[in-house]
Amino acid sequence: MKRLIERSRSVGEVLRWVTQNPGKVSASHYPIALHKLGQLLQQQPGPPMGAGDSRGPAGQVLEQPEFHVLCQAIVSGCAKFDNFSIVNCLYAAAALGLPGESPLVRVLEDESRSRLGRFNQKDVSMVFSSEANNKALEAIFSSQLFYENRQERFIRSMAEWLPRKAENLTPYTMALIAKYVARHRLREPRLLDTIANFLLKRGEQLDSKVIQKLVFPFSRMNYRPSNHGELFPKLEAILEQKAGSSPLATVNILMSMFQLSHFPQTVLHQVFSPGFITNVMSSPYALIVRRYLSLLDAAVELEFREYRGPRLDPRYRVLMFEHALTADEANRKYSYKGLVAEALRQLVGEECYRQDEVLPPGYCTDFLLWINRSGTVLPLSRIPAASRAPPATSPVTMSLRSSVLALTSDLQDFAPVVLSVNDKWHYCQNSDILVGSRAMRDRHLRLLGYCLVQLPYTELEKVSGIEEAKHYLRQKL
């Protein structure tokens, strides 16, 4: 049957072989038949198939009873098809030009969506590249199984063809892709630059909530897109117009820009204005926006010293985070933090450090110690209270700049040290580049006067046992 279909010289001959010999047709023959129909139709004159056009040979095929019999056979039996046949039927239907709303395409897409968790890499790539339309992409990126699992080979393949097809995608579909890229910390420049180019071309037509989703992967991956010289000013202009329409989205976009060390002054004037603040404080998401504004205000003081506009009223300052990040809590059993904690306890004693200390403006540190000029870790009891880290419980009256002075006033005698356990999820995937939020945290802690001692997982995974861990920490300190 396969040879008969492939040797057919006309559309009618293909349809006759398949519809008049149902007992000899297996699941694998249907995609072959659809592919052959597509090849034969390309050789015939007339308008292309699709869009319900009934003119010319291509459109006439859609209306032929034999073609409907073929489609119905696939619709009826596809639940029993193997994955290869399902994927190839969908691929062939796309090549044939069947409209997305046709029963055949809908059933194949639904069946593909239900099987995503069982598809191998090649199957997923074929579904993706054959359709590459909004509905197919949404089906894949909306799948929880696909979203939760990193498909690296697939992403590399997508990076090759997505730039060519991005123009035809909807903002919703591109936002799904951006969410996936950010979720798995995929620092793939071609994908990120494609998102950035999409944003540059469509930015004015998008609302702030969509823009924040498209911008987030850049800060998450600590990546300035290649078009940032054009993109960032354009985003500033859009935010100036839309800042008040969605305050939370506006603040999220600002946070992404700050993490990339870009500070849009005009937009800052707006978000720190009394009108914006009043609007925010009366909204249901007041607390989360206050957290973000507090961190933005701290970043302005530490990194944007030339700013002379309005600032956040001290009455509204709160800690950005009050405890360890959710990701760190969720991955605690995979962290090297427990090993470091026990080694540190044996090495210097519990009276010489604090664990999980939250420092203004709300950064949770793994371990906080004080070391004198000779390299000795000092007991907390020997550190003057005025020189210790400012209490995280009183951010309202705390001045970051004064805290820097307090921490550095006695640096001739001792210095505050933050031990930072950088686990795998603190880095971009397959990279030694810290994610944007972690990188900004480190910048700010240094500007606040802390000495940072990085303990990357790539070093910690080579440490075997407590004694080696103690030796490792002794060297680091």
C-alpha positions, -999 to 999 in steps of 0.1 A, spaced: 0 0 0 28 24 8 44 19 -27 10 22 -44 3 56 -27 38 69 -34 36 59 -71 2 75 -76 1 101 -104 -31 120 -94 -51 131 -64 -79 109 -74 -56 78 -75 -43 85 -40 -78 89 -26 -90 57 -43 -62 36 -29 -68 48 6 -106 49 7 -114 18 -13 -90 -5 6 -97 2 43 -86 -33 54 -52 -28 39 -46 8 53 -27 11 86 -21 42 107 13 48 90 -3 51 56 -24 81 64 5 106 67 20 92 36 -13 98 17 -16 134 30 20 141 21 15 127 -14 -17 148 -19 3 179 -9 30 171 -35 5 165 -63 -14 196 -55 17 217 -57 22 205 -93 -12 216 -103 -21 252 -113 -46 273 -94 -48 291 -60 -30 275 -30 -50 253 -7 -63 267 26 -85 294 39 -116 275 26 -109 286 -10 -131 263 -33 -116 276 -65 -92 256 -86 -80 220 -81 -67 225 -46 -99 239 -32 -119 212 -50 -100 184 -32 -113 197 1 -149 192 -11 -144 157 -26 -163 129 -8 -132 107 -9 -111 133 9 -138 136 36 -137 98 40 -99 99 44 -102 127 70 -129 109 89 -109 77 90 -80 96 106 -103 114 130 -120 82 141 -88 62 145 -61 87 157 -66 78 193 -52 44 185 -23 57 163 12 56 175 30 89 183 49 88 150 17 86 129 0 113 149 29 137 145 34 129 108 -3 134 101 -2 168 118 30 177 99 14 166 66 -19 184 73 1 216 78 20 211 45 -12 203 27 -26 237 39 -56 225 58 -72 253 78 -66 253 116 -103 251 123 -109 219 103 -120 189 123 -89 169 112 -64 195 124 -83 202 156 -84 164 165 -47 159 157 -37 190 178 -58 178 207 -43 143 205 -8 158 202 -14 180 233 -26 150 253 6 131 244 32 158 249 46 141 280 52 109 260 66 125 228 103 122 222 124 152 212 120 146 175 82 143 178 79 176 197 102 193 172 82 181 142 49 193 157 65 226 165 82 233 132 55 219 110 28 242 124 47 270 140 14 289 142 -1 304 172 -24 276 180 2 249 178 28 269 198 2 277 224 -7 240 227 29 231 234 39 259 257 7 257 276 13 221 284 22 218 321 44 187 313 63 206 287 66 237 308 80 219 338 107 200 318 136 216 301 140 205 264 174 217 256 178 202 221 144 214 212 152 249 223 184 249 203 164 238 173 138 265 179 165 291 182 173 284 145 139 289 130 120 311 155 137 344 142 122 337 108 87 330 120 84 354 149 65 381 128 35 358 125 32 350 162 7 368 185 20 386 216 3 359 237 23 331 220 55 350 223 48 357 260 44 319 265 78 313 249 93 341 271 78 325 302 93 291 293 127 306 286 127 324 319 113 294 338 143 273 327 169 300 328 178 295 292 204 321 283 201 315 245 210 348 228 192 340 196 159 334 214 163 364 237 172 386 208 141 374 189 119 383 218 137 417 220 131 424 183 95 414 186 91 438 215 109 466 195 85 462 166 52 457 184 58 476 217 34 504 211 5 480 205 11 460 236 -3 467 271 21 469 301 11 434 313 23 418 281 55 439 280 65 428 315 63 392 304 84 398 274 110 419 293 114 395 322 136 369 305 163 396 299 167 404 336 162 368 346 191 358 325 211 389 332 212 396 294 212 429 276 197 421 242 217 432 211 192 459 203 191 473 238 203 507 225 170 511 207 148 489 229 154 505 263 146 541 252 115 528 234 104 510 266 109 542 286 87 561 262 60 535 263 61 534 301 58 572 303 25 569 286 12 538 303 27 540 338 -6 545 355 -27 520 336 -11 490 353 11 500 383 23 465 391 34 458 355 51 492 354 71 484 385 79 449 373 93 464 341 114 489 360 127 461 382 139 442 351 156 474 338 173 480 372 186 445 373 203 452 340 217 485 354 195 507 333 177 535 352 149 554 333 148 587 350 116 601 336 96 570 346 111 571 381 97 606 385 63 591 377 64 560 399 77 580 429 51 608 424 24 613 450 -3 605 425 12 571 416 19 562 452 -17 571 463 -31 550 434 -9 521 445 -17 522 482 -54 520 475 -50 489 453 -53 452 463 -17 446 454 -4 475 475 20 453 496 39 437 466 42 471 449 55 486 481 81 459 483 92 465 447 92 503 452 113 499 483 139 479 465 139 503 435 143 532 460 173 515 475 188 508 441 185 545 432 204 554 463 231 529 457 235 529 420 219 560 405 234 587 427 229 615 401 191 611 403 175 642 418 138 634 414 112 624 440 119 593 462 97 569 481 83 583 512 101 566 542 66 557 556 61 533 528 95 515 529 93 478 536 117 449 532 117 434 497 120 399 512 115 389 548 130 354 545 147 331 520 134 330 485 107 304 476 130 288 451 157 283 478 132 269 502 118 245 476 153 233 466 167 231 501 173 194 499 195 199 468 214 228 483 250 227 496 240 251 523 235 224 549 271 211 543 285 246 546 265 253 578 278 222 595 314 228 584 312 265 595 298 255 629 327 231 635 353 256 621 344 288 639 316 280 663 279 290 663 287 322 683 307 336 653 281 338 626 245 344 618 226 322 593 197 334 571 202 370 581 179 394 562 197 427 555 181 459 543 166 465 518 155 429 521 182 406 510 185 372 527 221 361 532 233 326 538 259 333 565 271 366 580 304 369 598 329 395 610 366 391 603 395 412 616 426 423 597 445 391 605 417 370 590 402 358 623 365 353 625 352 373 656 325 363 680 294 384 677 298 395 713 330 414 703 314 434 676 303 469 687 265 472 682 269 504 662 290 487 636 269 456 631 245 452 602 215 475 606 184 457 619 162 443 591 132 449 613 133 486 611 135 496 574 112 525 578 138 547 596 168 531 581 190 551 557 210 529 534 238 555 530 242 558 568 244 520 571 273 520 546 291 545 568 283 524 599 297 493 583 328 509 569 338 532 598 358 505 616 371 486 585 406 491 598 398 467 626 372 443 611 349 438 581 314 422 577 315 392 555 287 375 536 292 338 526 270 332 496 262 296 487 254 298 450 235 267 441 228 255 405 195 274 402 212 307 411 229 306 376 216 307 341 213 272 327 247 257 317 264 289 325 286 306 352 264 338 349 242 345 380 206 352 373 198 389 373 182 392 407 211 374 424 236 396 405 218 428 416 218 415 452 255 410 451 261 445 437 240 461 464 256 441 492 291 452 481 279 488 478 265 485 514 300 477 526 299 439 528 327 417 516 312 389 495 327 354 495 312 333 468 308 296 472 297 283 438 282 249 434 308 240 408 334 242 436 312 227 464 303 196 443 340 187 444 341 188 482 337 154 499 328 153 536 330 177 565 368 178 568 372 188 532 344 213 535 362 229 565 395 230 546 376 247 517 360 273 539 393 280 557 408 288 523 379 310 513 379 330 545 
